[in-house]
Amino acid sequence: MFPLCPLLLTLALAAVPGVLGACPASADLTNANGTRTCAKLYDKSDPYYENCCAGAVLSLESGADLPYLPSDWTNVISSVVVGQRCELTVWSRRGKEGKSRKFSAGSYPRLEEYRRGLFGDWSNAISSVYC
């Protein structure tokens, strides 16, 4: 009966809302002054979803076009949340070069789960963005 305990614990945690991620909902993306945010980019990710969307945050307004991310944000983005009625396009190289991908409204807590070509993923691989 002991091997059954971890399975029951996992099922119980999955049934509790909000346990599978610390990322905000796409409808909740707002600035301190109440205006909507197009996307939030986070520099921390974790194998455990409840620890994702942590660390430093880069907020993007609608229409934000950054072909050259600030040097401390190039290739460090690990989690993304895109606001409602927004779409985030990312590139793997500076100047909107290389591979690209579009993220629609929603939370993407682990960019390791999204393929970038045959051998790569999007975690720590974003160098340009357009929202």
Protein Blocks (a to p, Z undefined) as FASTA:
>chain_A
ZZmmmmmmmmmmmmpghklocbdcfklgccfkopacfbdcdfbdcfblklgoiajddddd
ehiacfbgcfklgopafbdcddehiacdddfbehhiajdddddedddfblklpcehjkbc
fehpafbdcZZ
